[in-house]
Amino acid sequence: MNPLRPLRCFSFALVMALAGLVSLASAGLADGPGRGLLPPAPGEPLPFELPASQSLMLENGLTVTFIPWGLTPTMDIVVSVRSGNIDDGEQTWIADLTTAMIEEGFAGLDRAEIGRRFATMGGALNTTVTQTHTLVGAHVLSDHGEDALALIADAVRRPDFPPDALARISAGMSRDIELRRQEPDYMAFTTAVQSLFPPGHPFHFGLPRPGQVDSYAIADIRDFHATKFGAGRTHLYIAGRFDTARMEAAVRDAFGDWPRGEPDSAPLAIPARGPVVHLVDRPGSLQTTVHLVFPVGSITSKDATPLSVMDASLGGAISARMREAGWSYSPSSFIQWTRGGGMWTYTDDIDTPHTVEALTSVFATIASARDQVWNMDGTRRWLASLFVMSTGSTYGLLENLAQRDAFGLDHDYLDRRVPALMSVTDREVNAVAGAYLREDRFTLVVVGDLTRFEDGLRAMPALGQAEFVRSSE
């Protein structure tokens, strides 16, 4: 997977479209004859209180959180193992291949039988690899909770890694990688991470090198699983309608004798600061793909909440400007938290003749956020409401809990999230924009037909401090 792509519960296009409207109104940028057509400002966000939960730790270090929640007789079981792309080392995507091979068989069951068993429980086995974690779980009918838990434990603890499946899985993954390698978005992404993370760091390559995944053997996969999966690196979440005492007994039976395993040894992922501009030539391209990254503070820092408000308002304002001018196809921004750091990222596909004009506008909007104090009232309300909405499903609730636990945030982090967002001041947002979005800190990757805009790009005042690096694909 792309180790730096954030997970979202909602349609990103919808979120950014709404955030753009909110940001325009908040920042005073929606003047004009169409101003009266904007929707009214959001109302007071609903409070959020985490459902009553109970956590315990087994003797082997495995943590379990029970969350009685909901009205329907269903439950979600998710095993979160602290093992992801940050553990790849120089074997890029070995975490992805390992997880894909888990689905091929475990505890003597083949893929077809696994699918059949989960289907009879009303669900399916789901696996995901993120930059720091591997998630294995299922949504099932409550009557089958204990049986589903036992199967999920088998998947995590006793994968068969059938050798006859490896060639097929590797080939499919390699085809997907080579297709991605030709996409401008991935050209920009891989160029950015190679600049942001040093050689030898698991995130440096972004995508495996050609043929790299095909070179991994069953022994490599077994070694990764043996060293990166263990009870001491695992958090189990059970949410929905269930009998807590029975599920606790089932957890102890399924996981109680699992060895603790090796401790977490993954490196930090603190992105480098620029300024640097990478130019990737794609002769004849009709659009220019841009990837602009500013390193920011970590999710555990005091700046994290103001940064979230800044992202929603600034990203919305940039998107609105791009769309209004007709320069841009897919403007978006997001903050990606990493181990020890974070990145504010703006990505876009711009009509080639307007590349310099559009990027000049982007940097001018960023300068406005640094130099002026915007009104953030609408943005605060929107983000608080969005957070409450994101916890309205079991999946969304577990995703928020997993993020809290993955970064070691306080136990009451989710309960305090709405008040924290609503208490961020306009000046605090202005301060973090001034501290992090400076013209001596960014990494900008521009992929497109350089003959049509390179000279203009090099002459942009906002890029005056940057080193220019030219490459070709």
C-alpha positions in Angstrom: 0.0 0.0 0.0 0.9 3.7 -0.1 2.4 4.0 3.4 1.6 7.7 3.7 -1.9 7.8 2.4 -4.4 8.6 5.1 -7.5 6.6 5.8 -10.8 8.5 5.5 -14.3 7.4 6.7 -16.1 9.7 4.3 -16.0 10.6 0.6 -13.0 12.9 0.4 -14.5 14.8 -2.5 -17.6 15.6 -0.4 -15.5 16.5 2.7 -13.3 18.9 0.7 -16.3 20.4 -1.1 -18.1 21.2 2.1 -14.9 22.2 3.8 -14.2 24.6 1.0 -17.5 26.3 1.5 -17.0 26.6 5.2 -13.4 27.9 4.7 -14.5 30.6 2.2 -17.1 31.9 4.6 -14.8 31.7 7.6 -11.9 33.4 5.9 -13.9 36.1 4.3 -13.0 34.9 0.8 -16.5 34.3 -0.6 -17.3 37.9 -1.6 -19.1 38.4 -4.8 -22.6 38.0 -6.3 -22.7 34.3 -5.3 -22.1 34.9 -1.6 -25.8 34.8 -0.7 -26.0 31.3 -2.2 -23.7 29.8 0.5 -25.4 27.6 3.0 -25.8 28.9 6.6 -23.0 28.3 9.0 -23.1 25.0 10.8 -24.9 24.8 14.1 -23.5 23.9 17.5 -21.8 20.5 17.2 -23.2 17.6 19.2 -21.1 16.5 22.2 -19.4 13.2 22.0 -18.9 10.7 24.9 -17.0 7.5 24.3 -19.3 4.5 25.0 -18.5 2.7 28.2 -15.5 0.4 27.6 -13.3 -2.0 29.5 -9.7 -2.7 28.7 -7.4 -5.4 30.1 -4.0 -6.8 29.4 -3.2 -10.5 29.3 -0.1 -11.9 30.9 1.6 -12.0 27.5 1.2 -8.3 26.9 -1.9 -8.4 24.5 -4.3 -5.6 25.2 -8.0 -6.1 24.8 -10.7 -3.4 24.7 -14.4 -4.3 24.9 -16.9 -1.7 23.8 -20.6 -2.6 24.3 -22.2 -0.5 21.6 -25.2 -0.3 19.2 -28.7 -1.9 19.0 -28.3 -4.5 16.3 -27.1 -8.0 17.2 -23.8 -7.7 15.4 -20.2 -7.1 16.5 -16.9 -6.1 15.1 -13.7 -7.9 16.0 -10.5 -6.2 15.0 -6.9 -7.3 15.8 -4.4 -4.5 15.4 -0.8 -5.7 15.3 1.9 -3.0 15.6 3.5 -4.2 12.4 3.3 -2.2 9.1 5.2 -0.6 6.3 7.5 1.1 8.8 8.8 -2.3 9.6 9.6 -3.2 6.0 13.2 -2.1 6.3 14.7 -2.4 2.8 12.1 -5.1 1.8 9.6 -2.6 0.6 6.0 -3.9 0.9 7.0 -7.1 2.6 4.2 -6.2 5.2 1.7 -6.1 2.3 2.8 -9.4 0.9 2.7 -11.0 4.3 -0.8 -9.9 4.9 -2.0 -10.9 1.5 -0.6 -14.4 2.1 -2.4 -14.6 5.4 -5.7 -14.5 3.5 -4.6 -17.5 1.4 -4.8 -19.9 4.3 -4.4 -20.5 8.0 -4.7 -23.3 10.5 -5.1 -25.8 7.6 -8.0 -23.9 6.0 -7.7 -22.7 2.4 -9.1 -19.4 1.0 -12.4 -20.9 -0.1 -13.1 -22.6 3.2 -12.2 -19.4 5.1 -14.6 -17.4 3.0 -17.4 -20.0 3.5 -17.0 -20.0 7.3 -17.1 -16.3 7.6 -20.1 -16.1 5.2 -22.1 -18.4 7.5 -21.4 -15.9 10.3 -22.8 -13.0 8.2 -19.4 -11.5 7.4 -16.0 -11.8 5.7 -12.4 -11.6 6.8 -10.9 -8.2 6.2 -7.2 -7.3 6.3 -5.5 -3.9 6.0 -1.9 -2.8 6.1 -1.1 0.8 7.2 2.2 2.6 7.7 2.4 1.3 11.3 -0.2 -1.5 11.8 -1.7 -4.6 10.3 -5.5 -5.0 10.9 -7.3 -8.3 10.7 -11.0 -8.5 11.6 -14.6 -9.1 10.6 -18.1 -7.8 11.2 -20.3 -10.7 12.2 -23.6 -11.6 13.8 -23.3 -11.6 17.6 -24.3 -15.3 17.9 -21.1 -16.2 16.1 -18.7 -13.8 17.9 -16.7 -16.5 19.7 -16.3 -18.6 16.6 -15.2 -15.6 14.6 -12.7 -14.6 17.2 -11.1 -18.1 17.1 -10.8 -17.9 13.3 -9.3 -14.4 13.5 -6.8 -15.6 16.1 -5.8 -18.4 13.7 -5.3 -15.9 10.9 -3.0 -13.7 13.0 -1.2 -16.5 14.8 -1.1 -19.5 12.5 -0.9 -18.5 8.9 0.0 -21.3 6.6 1.7 -19.2 3.9 1.1 -21.8 1.2 4.1 -21.8 -1.2 1.9 -22.6 -4.2 0.0 -19.2 -3.7 3.1 -17.0 -3.5 3.8 -16.7 -7.2 0.2 -15.7 -8.0 0.0 -13.2 -5.2 3.5 -11.7 -6.0 2.7 -11.5 -9.7 -0.6 -9.7 -9.0 1.0 -7.3 -6.6 3.8 -6.6 -9.1 1.4 -5.8 -11.9 -0.4 -3.4 -9.6 2.9 -1.7 -8.7 4.0 -1.3 -12.3 0.7 0.2 -13.2 1.0 2.7 -10.3 4.5 3.5 -11.3 3.2 5.0 -14.5 0.7 7.2 -12.8 1.7 10.8 -12.4 0.3 10.8 -8.8 2.6 8.0 -7.9 5.5 9.6 -9.7 5.0 12.7 -7.6 4.5 10.6 -4.4 7.6 8.4 -4.8 9.8 11.4 -5.7 8.5 13.2 -2.6 9.2 10.4 -0.1 12.6 9.8 -1.5 13.3 13.5 -0.7 11.5 13.5 2.7 13.1 10.2 4.0 16.7 9.2 3.8 18.0 6.1 2.0 17.5 3.0 4.2 14.3 4.4 5.8 11.3 2.1 5.1 9.4 5.0 3.5 12.2 6.1 1.2 11.1 4.2 -1.9 7.3 4.5 -1.5 6.9 1.7 -4.2 9.0 -1.4 -4.4 11.7 -1.4 -7.1 10.8 -3.3 -10.4 10.9 -7.0 -9.6 11.5 -6.5 -5.9 8.3 -8.1 -4.7 8.9 -11.1 -7.0 12.2 -11.7 -5.2 10.6 -12.3 -1.8 10.6 -16.0 -0.8 8.3 -17.8 1.6 11.2 -17.7 4.1 11.2 -13.9 4.0 7.5 -13.8 4.7 7.7 -16.3 7.6 10.6 -14.4 9.1 8.7 -11.1 8.9 5.7 -12.7 10.6 7.8 -14.4 13.2 9.6 -11.2 14.2 6.9 -8.5 13.7 3.8 -10.3 15.0 3.4 -11.1 18.7 1.1 -10.6 21.6 3.1 -7.8 23.0 2.5 -5.7 19.8 -1.2 -6.4 19.6 -4.4 -4.7 20.6 -7.7 -6.5 20.2 -10.9 -4.5 19.8 -14.4 -6.0 20.3 -17.3 -3.7 19.7 -21.1 -4.3 19.4 -23.6 -6.5 21.2 -22.0 -9.3 23.2 -21.6 -10.9 26.6 -18.4 -9.5 28.0 -17.6 -12.4 30.3 -18.0 -15.0 27.5 -15.9 -12.9 25.1 -13.2 -12.4 27.6 -13.0 -16.2 28.2 -12.9 -16.7 24.4 -10.1 -14.1 24.1 -8.0 -15.9 26.8 -8.5 -19.2 25.1 -7.6 -17.9 21.6 -4.7 -15.6 22.5 -3.6 -16.5 26.0 -0.7 -18.7 25.0 0.6 -16.6 22.2 4.2 -15.6 22.8 4.9 -12.0 23.6 7.3 -11.7 20.7 10.0 -9.1 19.9 9.5 -5.5 21.1 8.7 -2.7 18.8 11.9 -1.6 17.0 10.6 0.5 14.1 12.3 3.8 13.4 10.8 7.3 13.7 9.4 8.8 10.6 10.2 12.5 10.8 10.2 14.1 7.3 13.1 16.3 6.2 12.7 20.0 5.6 13.4 21.7 2.3 13.1 23.9 0.5 13.5 21.8 -2.6 11.6 21.6 -5.9 11.7 18.3 -7.9 10.9 18.6 -11.6 9.8 15.3 -13.3 9.4 15.6 -17.0 6.4 14.0 -18.8 6.6 15.4 -22.4 3.2 16.0 -23.9 1.3 15.8 -20.7 -1.9 17.8 -20.7 -2.0 18.3 -17.0 0.6 18.9 -14.3 0.5 16.8 -11.1 1.8 18.6 -8.0 2.7 17.3 -4.5 3.5 20.0 -2.0 4.6 18.9 1.5 5.4 20.9 4.6 6.7 19.0 7.7 4.6 19.8 10.8 4.5 18.8 14.4 3.4 15.3 15.6 -0.2 14.3 16.7 1.0 14.3 20.3 2.2 17.9 20.2 0.2 20.9 21.4 0.0 22.1 17.7 -1.9 19.0 16.5 -5.4 20.4 16.9 -4.7 23.9 15.5 -3.0 22.1 12.6 -6.2 20.1 11.9 -8.2 23.3 11.8 -5.6 25.0 9.6 -5.7 22.1 7.2 -9.5 22.2 6.8 -9.6 26.0 6.3 -6.5 26.4 4.1 -7.2 23.3 2.0 -10.8 24.4 1.5 -9.7 27.9 0.5 -7.1 26.6 -2.0 -9.6 24.2 -3.5 -12.2 26.9 -3.9 -9.8 29.2 -5.7 -8.6 26.4 -8.0 -12.1 25.4 -9.0 -13.4 28.9 -9.4 -10.5 29.7 -11.8 -11.0 26.5 -13.7 -7.3 25.5 -13.4 -7.6 22.4 -11.3 -9.1 18.9 -11.6 -8.6 17.5 -8.1 -7.3 19.8 -5.4 -7.0 18.3 -2.0 -5.1 18.6 1.3 -4.6 16.5 4.3 -2.3 16.0 7.4 -0.6 12.7 7.7 0.7 11.9 11.2 3.8 9.7 11.3 5.9 8.3 14.2 7.4 11.4 15.7 6.2 13.9 13.1 3.6 14.8 10.5 3.2 16.3 7.1 0.7 18.8 5.7 0.2 17.9 2.0 -1.5 19.6 -0.9 -2.0 17.6 -4.1 -3.5 18.5 -7.4 -3.8 18.0 -11.1 -3.5 21.3 -12.9 -4.3 22.3 -16.5 -0.7 22.5 -18.0 -0.9 26.0 -19.4 -1.9 27.4 -16.0 0.7 25.5 -13.9 2.7 28.6 -12.8 -0.5 30.7 -12.4 -2.1 28.1 -10.2 0.9 27.4 -8.0 1.4 31.2 -7.6 -2.1 31.3 -6.3 -1.5 28.3 -4.0 1.5 29.9 -2.4 -0.3 33.2 -2.1 -3.1 31.6 -0.2 -0.6 29.8 2.1 1.0 33.2 2.7 -2.4 34.7 3.5 -2.9 32.0 6.2 0.6 32.8 7.6 0.2 36.6 7.5 -3.5 37.1 8.4 -5.8 35.9 11.2 -8.7 34.1 9.5 -12.1 33.6 11.1 -12.2 29.9 11.9 -15.6 29.7 13.5 -17.3 27.8 10.7 -14.3 25.5 10.3 -14.2 24.6 14.0 -17.9 23.7 13.9 -17.5 21.6 10.8 -14.6 19.6 12.1 -16.3 19.0 15.4 -19.4 17.8 13.6 -17.4 15.7 11.2 -15.7 14.0 14.2 -19.0 13.1 15.8 -20.3 11.8 12.5 -17.1 9.6 12.1 -17.9 7.8 15.4 -21.5 7.0 14.2 -20.6 3.5 13.0 -18.7 0.7 14.7 -16.0 0.9 12.1 -15.6 4.7 12.6 -15.5 4.3 16.3 -12.9 1.6 16.2 -10.8 3.6 13.7 -10.7 6.6 16.1 -9.9 4.3 19.0 -7.1 2.6 17.0 -5.6 6.0 16.1 -5.7 7.0 19.8 -3.9 3.9 20.9 -1.5 3.7 18.0 0.0 7.1 18.9 -0.3 6.7 22.7 -2.8 9.5 23.1 -4.6 10.0 26.4 -7.4 7.7 27.3 -9.9 10.6 27.2 -8.6 12.0 23.9 -11.8 11.2 22.0 -14.1 12.6 24.8 -12.1 15.8 24.7 -12.0 16.0 20.9 -15.0 18.2 20.3 -14.1 20.7 23.1 -10.5 20.7 21.9 -11.5 21.6 18.4 -14.0 24.3 19.5 -11.5 25.9 21.8 -8.8 26.5 19.1 -8.4 30.2 18.6 -8.0 32.0 15.3 -4.6 33.2 16.4 -3.4 29.7 17.3 -4.2 28.6 13.8 -2.4 31.6 12.4 0.6 30.8 14.6 1.0 27.2 13.4 0.6 28.3 9.8 3.4 30.8 10.4 5.6 28.3 12.2 5.3 25.4 9.7 4.2 26.7 6.3 7.3 28.8 5.7 9.0 29.1 2.3 12.2 27.6 3.6 10.6 24.3 4.7 8.6 22.7 1.8 9.2 19.9 -0.6 7.4 20.5 -4.0 7.2 17.8 -6.7 6.0 18.9 -10.1 5.3 16.2 -12.8 4.4 17.4 -16.3 5.6 18.8 -19.6 8.5 20.9 -18.3 9.0 22.7 -21.6 5.7 24.5 -21.1 6.3 25.9 -17.6 9.8 25.3 -16.2 11.2 28.8 -16.8 8.1 30.4 -15.2 8.3 28.0 -12.3 12.0 28.8 -11.6 11.1 32.5 -11.6 8.4 32.3 -9.0 9.3 34.5 -6.0 7.8 31.9 -3.5 10.3 29.3 -4.8 13.3 31.7 -4.6 14.9 29.9 -1.7 14.5 26.4 -3.1 17.0 24.1 -4.7 15.7 22.8 -8.0 16.3 19.2 -8.9 15.4 18.0 -12.4 14.8 14.4 -13.3 12.9 12.4 -15.9 10.8 9.3 -16.0 
